[in-house]
């Protein structure tokens, strides 16, 4: 999608998380010496990965970036989700790819697209035509056109270019 790395700030995360993410070219770790909220406002990360001990800062941090709680189960993230977190990620299985996928999924949910519509929108954003999308997804071109029309309605756009611009800003 975008060639820019995802800017990620880790607050009170396990050192293995930092090590895992620092090896990826798809992620740029950002941090500073101040409080997490002040640094998020200053650095403008795309994502804040928040350890359980800092979950109380979710509401403030979610004003600046998408917040994901680093915890082993969704049950532990319930309060943070109520406070504005976009989701949770398991520290044991955390990779740059997992963070990127979580951000995409959160953006899709925010835009109200179904899984199939998101898949079609990903292909539109990569420059594929309706015919190419139909062949790749084993659909009729008419079905793809129907998906595209529903996507335009949900995104409140009138053109492919506007849909792509909105899609890419959410990812």
N, C-alpha and C positions, 0 to 999 in steps of 0.2 A: 504494500500500500504506500506508505510514506518512507522516504529514504532516511529521514531524520531518526536518530535513536530515541527511544522512549525515555524521558527524563524521570528517574525514580529516586525518591528519597526514602531511606529506611530509618525508622525510628524504633529504637530498642529491639532491633532484630537480632537473631542468632548470628554470630560471626560467619557461620557456614552459608547463610543467606547472602551475605555480602560477597563472600568468596565466589559463590555460584554465579551471581549476577555480574560481578566484575569481569568475568571471562567472556562476556557476550558483547559483540559489536552492536547488537540491537537495543542495548540498554546503556544509558549513561547515568551513573550514580551521582547524585548531587547531595551535598550536605554542607552544613556550616556550623560555626561554634555556638550560635544562639539557641534560644528555645525552639522546639519544633514548629510551633505556630508562626513565630517571627521568621524563621528560616523558610518555611513554605511560602509565606507571603513575599519574601524577598527573592527566592530562587525560582518560584513558579514551576514546580515539578508537575509532570503529567499525572503521576501516581505517587501516593504515600503508602508505604507498607508499614503497618503499625503493629508493634508487639503487644501482647496482652497487657503488659504492665502500663502501657500508655493509652489503652482503649478509651479512657476518660476524655481524651482530647479529640475524639472522632468528630464531634459536631463542629468544632472550630476549624479543624484541618479540612473537612469536607467542603468548606466554603472556597477553598483554594485549589483543590485537586481531588481526583478520585482516590478514595481511601479503601484499602483492603486490609483486613485484620489478619495477621499471621497467627493462625491457631489450627489445631489438629481437626476440629470438627465445627460444623455450622452451629451447633448448640452453643458453643462458647462465644460465637459472634453475634448472638441474637441482640444484645443490648447495643452493640456497635452498629448493627444494621438499622435499628430504630433511630440511631443518632445521625444517620446519613452515610454510613459506609456502603460502598458498592458491592461488597462481597467479602469472602474470606479465602485465604490460600493456605494450604498445608505447608509448613516450613520443611517438612521431610521430603516433599516432592517439588520444591520450588526451583524453577528454571526460568530463564528469560522468556522462553516460549510460553510457559504457563502464565506469566504475568501479562504478556501481550494478549494471549487468548482471553484472559479474564477481563482485560480492558475492552476488547472487542465485544465480548458477550454483554458487558455492562452497557456499552454504547448501544448495542442492538436492542436490549431490553428497554432502554430509555427512549428509543425512537419508536418502539412498538411493533417492530417487524418480527414476523415468524422466522423460524429457523430456515425454511426454504426461501423466503423473501430475502433474508440476510445473505444466503448463499448466492442468490441471483444478483443482489446488490454488490457483493464482493467481485463477481465476474464483470458486472457493468463497470465498476471502478477500475478494473484491470484493463479496460478498453475493448472488451469483447462485444460483438454485435448480438442481437437477439438470436440469429441463426446459429452462431457459434455457441451461445449459451445453451440453446436447445439441444444441439448435438452433444455437448459435454455432459449435460444433466439427463440425457435420454428423455427429453420432453418434446412435445410439439412446439413449433414456433408460436402458435396461437396461445398455448399455455404460458409460455414465457411472456408474451405481450400482456396477458392478464395479470401475471405477477408484477410486471413493470408498472401497469396502471394502478394496481393496489399500492405499490411502493410509493409512487408519486402522490397518491392521496394521503397516505400515512405520513409522508415527509412534508406534505403541503408544498410541493414544488411542481413546476410545469415542464421542466426540461431535464434531459439526461445530465447536462452539465451542472445544473443546480443540485440534482440528486447526488452526483459525485462529490461536489464541493461540500455539501452537508455531511455526507458519509465519511469523507476523509477528515473533516474537522472533529468528528466524534470518535475517531480512532487514533 
